[in-house]
Amino acid sequence: MTTSLGRLAVVPPREVWPHEAHDFTPWLLANVDVLSDLLGMDLVLDVAEHPVGGFSLDLLGRDEATGHTVIVENQLEVSDHTHLGQILTYAAGTDPTTIVWVTTGFRPEHRAAIDWLNERTDEQTRFFGVEIEVVRIGDSALAPAFKLVAQPNDWGKQVRTATAVAAGEVSERGRFYWEFWEQVRIRI
């Protein structure tokens, strides 16, 4: 018996969402579950085009499990320096713990920048790089296909923090907080 298989076809995202702010951002706001599943969090997006100084952050929300702020910056093009700068500006203006950059593709330099940020920031701050494609099989409905291409190494951050605490490189208050949250983490 021979099984007939369809072919997966990639559709340019701009054919589905011609305008990033008017089409893609509202779609993602209404379909947050797709991004939430990929990131493994209970993500709720509250507002689109949130003002940060004289600029507008694409999406602002929170992780329902922790209550921590999450920001999402969309780009329906290949990653660029402008959006990398925007992400940092929006992070400074909203103080999130999770920063998500969604793009159609990451240049190696921008992927390395996200990895570098994840290595250098505290264990509460997490940067994610997500690529978006639109796919279909034959004449089927279009479907979003998110791919996680950069994420924090939480284990590595915890090891660095534990090492700093053990070496006495953390303030007394910092040591107290670390010990407290370590006990909470162990009990969960």
C-alpha positions as CSV (number, residue, x, y, z in Angstrom):
1,M,0.0,0.0,0.0
2,T,1.4,3.4,-1.0
3,T,0.4,6.4,1.0
4,S,0.0,9.6,-0.8
5,L,1.7,12.5,1.0
6,G,1.2,16.2,0.3
7,R,4.0,18.7,0.0
8,L,4.6,21.4,2.6
9,A,4.7,24.8,0.9
10,V,6.0,28.0,2.5
11,V,3.9,31.2,1.9
12,P,5.6,34.6,2.4
13,P,4.2,36.1,5.6
14,R,3.6,39.4,3.9
15,E,1.0,37.7,1.7
16,V,-1.0,36.9,4.8
17,W,-0.2,40.0,6.8
18,P,0.6,42.8,4.4
19,H,1.1,45.4,7.2
20,E,3.0,44.4,10.4
21,A,1.2,46.8,12.8
22,H,-2.3,46.7,11.2
23,D,-2.4,43.0,10.4
24,F,0.2,40.8,12.1
25,T,0.3,42.5,15.5
26,P,-3.5,42.2,16.0
27,W,-3.5,38.6,14.7
28,L,-0.8,37.7,17.3
29,L,-2.7,39.5,20.0
30,A,-5.8,37.4,19.2
31,N,-3.8,34.2,18.7
32,V,-1.4,34.4,21.6
33,D,-1.8,30.7,22.3
34,V,0.5,29.8,19.4
35,L,3.4,31.8,20.9
36,S,2.5,30.8,24.4
37,D,2.8,27.1,23.5
38,L,6.1,27.6,21.8
39,L,7.6,29.5,24.8
40,G,6.1,27.1,27.4
41,M,4.5,29.9,29.4
42,D,1.0,31.0,30.2
43,L,1.3,34.1,28.1
44,V,-1.4,36.8,28.1
45,L,-1.0,39.8,25.8
46,D,-2.8,42.8,27.1
47,V,-2.2,45.6,24.6
48,A,-0.8,46.3,21.2
49,E,1.2,49.4,20.2
50,H,2.0,50.3,23.9
51,P,3.7,53.7,24.2
52,V,7.3,53.7,25.4
53,G,8.4,57.3,25.4
54,G,7.9,58.5,21.9
55,F,7.9,55.0,20.5
56,S,5.3,52.1,20.3
57,L,6.1,48.6,21.6
58,D,4.2,46.0,19.4
59,L,2.8,43.9,22.3
60,L,2.9,44.1,26.1
61,G,1.7,41.3,28.3
62,R,2.5,39.0,31.2
63,D,3.2,35.4,32.1
64,E,0.1,34.4,34.1
65,A,2.1,31.8,36.1
66,T,4.6,34.4,37.5
67,G,2.9,37.8,36.9
68,H,6.1,39.0,35.2
69,T,6.0,41.4,32.3
70,V,6.6,40.1,28.8
71,I,7.2,42.2,25.7
72,V,7.0,41.1,22.1
73,E,8.5,43.0,19.1
74,N,7.4,41.8,15.7
75,Q,9.3,42.1,12.4
76,L,7.9,40.6,9.2
77,E,11.4,40.9,7.6
78,V,14.8,39.4,8.4
79,S,16.2,40.8,11.6
80,D,17.9,44.2,11.6
81,H,19.8,46.5,13.9
82,T,16.8,48.9,14.1
83,H,14.6,46.3,15.7
84,L,17.4,45.1,18.0
85,G,17.7,48.7,19.3
86,Q,14.0,48.9,19.6
87,I,13.9,45.8,21.8
88,L,16.5,47.2,24.1
89,T,14.7,50.6,24.3
90,Y,11.3,48.9,25.0
91,A,12.9,46.7,27.7
92,A,14.4,49.7,29.4
93,G,11.0,51.4,29.4
94,T,8.9,48.5,30.5
95,D,11.2,46.5,32.8
96,P,10.1,43.0,31.5
97,T,11.5,39.7,32.6
98,T,10.8,38.1,29.2
99,I,11.7,39.8,25.8
100,V,10.5,38.1,22.6
101,W,11.7,39.1,19.1
102,V,9.6,37.6,16.3
103,T,11.0,37.8,12.8
104,T,11.0,35.9,9.5
105,G,14.6,35.1,9.9
106,F,17.6,35.9,12.2
107,R,20.9,37.1,10.8
108,P,23.7,35.2,12.6
109,E,24.9,38.5,14.2
110,H,21.4,39.2,15.8
111,R,21.1,35.6,17.0
112,A,24.5,35.9,18.6
113,A,23.4,39.2,20.2
114,I,20.4,37.4,21.8
115,D,22.6,34.6,23.0
116,W,25.0,37.2,24.4
117,L,22.2,39.1,26.2
118,N,21.0,35.8,27.8
119,E,24.5,35.0,29.0
120,R,25.1,38.5,30.5
121,T,21.8,39.3,32.1
122,D,20.6,38.1,35.5
123,E,18.6,34.9,35.9
124,Q,15.3,36.8,35.9
125,T,15.8,38.3,32.4
126,R,15.1,36.1,29.4
127,F,15.5,36.8,25.7
128,F,13.8,34.7,23.0
129,G,14.3,34.7,19.2
130,V,11.3,33.3,17.3
131,E,11.0,32.9,13.5
132,I,7.6,32.9,11.9
133,E,6.7,31.1,8.7
134,V,3.3,30.5,7.1
135,V,2.8,27.0,5.6
136,R,0.1,25.0,3.9
137,I,-0.2,21.5,2.4
138,G,-1.8,21.4,-1.0
139,D,-4.9,23.5,-0.9
140,S,-5.2,23.4,2.9
141,A,-5.8,26.4,5.1
142,L,-2.7,28.5,5.9
143,A,-1.0,27.8,9.2
144,P,1.5,29.8,11.3
145,A,4.7,27.9,12.0
146,F,6.8,29.4,14.8
147,K,10.3,28.2,15.4
148,L,12.3,29.0,18.5
149,V,15.9,29.8,17.4
150,A,17.3,31.5,20.5
151,Q,16.4,31.1,24.2
152,P,17.9,31.6,27.6
153,N,20.0,28.9,29.2
154,D,18.3,29.1,32.7
155,W,20.5,26.3,34.0
156,G,23.6,28.2,33.1
157,K,22.3,31.3,34.8
158,Q,21.5,29.4,38.0
159,V,24.9,27.8,38.1
160,R,26.6,31.2,37.7
161,T,24.4,32.7,40.4
162,A,25.1,29.8,42.8
163,T,28.8,30.1,42.1
164,A,28.7,33.9,42.9
165,V,26.8,33.3,46.1
166,A,29.2,30.6,47.2
167,A,32.2,32.8,46.4
168,G,30.8,35.7,48.4
169,E,30.5,37.9,45.3
170,V,26.8,38.7,46.2
171,S,25.6,41.2,48.8
172,E,24.0,39.9,52.0
173,R,20.6,40.9,50.7
174,G,21.3,39.1,47.4
175,R,22.4,36.0,49.2
176,F,19.2,36.1,51.3
177,Y,17.0,36.4,48.2
178,W,18.9,33.7,46.3
179,E,18.6,31.3,49.3
180,F,14.9,32.1,49.7
181,W,14.1,31.5,46.0
182,E,16.2,28.4,45.8
183,Q,14.1,26.9,48.6
184,V,10.9,27.9,46.8
185,R,12.3,26.4,43.5
186,I,13.2,23.1,45.3
187,R,9.7,22.8,46.8
188,I,7.9,23.3,43.4
